[in-house]
Amino acid sequence: MKTYKIKSLIYFSCFLMASFLYYGMEQYDRFNEELIASQTTDVELEELQPSESLHDSKDLAQNP
């Protein structure tokens, strides 16, 4: 009976460790996905802003 309890405790401990490891990996993956998405948005915004300002300056130069 004592061996059964020890085995059960070991299995339960392994299950808990695997659960926490899986949760940590999922959180890491989600963080990386969000980080990549935010960097993509920043790059897109940075690319749009200079072209808009160049377009405005061309309009001003053509229409004094």
N, C-alpha and C positions, 0 to 999 in steps of 0.2 A: 504494500500500500504506500509506503514511504517513497519508493522508486517512482511510482505513478505520479505522485505530487511533484517530485523534483523534475520529472520529464515535462509535466504540464507547465511548470513554472519556466523552464528553459524555452519551451515552444512559445509561450505567451510573451516572454522577453524578446525573443527573435521577431515575433510578429510586431511588437511595438517598435522595435528598432527599424524594421523594414517600413513600417507605416510612416515614421518620422523622416526617414531617408527619402521615401517617395514624395512626401509632402514638400520637403525642402527642394528636391529636384524640380517639382512642378512650379514652385514659387520662383525659382531661378530662371526657368524657361519663360514664364510669364513676364518677369522683369525684363529679360533680354528682348522679348517681342515688343514690349511697350517702349523700351529704350530705342530700338531700331525705328519704330514707327514715329517717335517724336523727333529723331534725328532726320528722318526723311521729310517730315513736315517743316523743320527748320531750314533744311536745304532748299525746299521748294519755295518757301517764303523769301529766302535770301536771293534766289534766282529771279523772282518776280519784281522785287523792289527796285533793283538797278535798271531793269528794262523799262519800267514805268517812268522812272525819273528821266531816262534818256528820251523817251517818247515825249514827255512834257517839255523838255528843253528844246526839242526839234520844233514842236508846235510854236513855242514862243519865238524862236528864231525866224520862222517862216511868217508869222503874223505879228509884226511889230506894233 
